[in-house]
Amino acid sequence: DHGPVIIQAAVPVLDSDSEESLSARVLRQEHLISPQAVRWFAEDKLTLENGRVRLAAELADPAVLISPEIR
């Protein structure tokens, strides 16, 4: 939680959210994206440039956004 961002997921905040429901939604997304970050690291697909993490060119797609389903 203290290093540069590798991957993020969008998590909607609903009017009906409690602290617990929002926290659970965030945690579900963290469980999806964390293994991907570890995989990229293990496959040497990440570089650090000027304090920012860069994904290998063959994997980079600026149009990609992980958008969770609202449940």
N, C-alpha and C positions, 0 to 999 in steps of 0.2 A: 504493500500500500504506500510505500515511500519512494518508489522509483518512477521512472517515466512510464507513460501509458503505452501499453502494447495493443490492447483491444478493448472496445467498449460496446455495450448494448444499450439501446434506448429502452427506457422503462417508463410507461405512462403513469402519471399521478392522477388518480380518479377522485372526484368529489367525495365519493363514499369511502375512500381509503382511511384506514386507521394506521397507526404506526406499525402494527403487526402485519396487516395485509400488504402494505407497501414493502416492508422489509422482506416478506416471503417472496414477493414478485422479484425483487432485486436479487435475492439469493438464488432463485431458479435460474436467472440469467447468468449469474456468476458461475453456476455449475455447468452451464453450456459453454461459456467462452474461456474459462480458465484452462481446461484441457487443451484447447486450440493454442493458447499462448505458450503453454509448456511444449507442445509438439513443435511449433515454429522454432522455439529456442533450441530444443534437442536436435532438430534438423539443420541448425545453423542458418536459419532463414531470416534472422534479425540482425540489424546493425544499429549502432548508436552514433548519430551525427548531430553535433551541436545540442546535446541533451535531449534529442528526440529519437524515438525508435523508428526505424525504417524497415519495412517488410521487403523481402527479395522481390525484384522487379517482376519475375514470372508469376508471382502471387498477388501483386498489388492491383487493386481495382478500386479507383476512387469512388465508384458508384455503389459500393457495397455498404449496406447498413443492416445490422441485425435488428429486426423489429419484432418483438415478441407478440404473441397472441394475447389478448386480454381475456382472462378467465375469471 
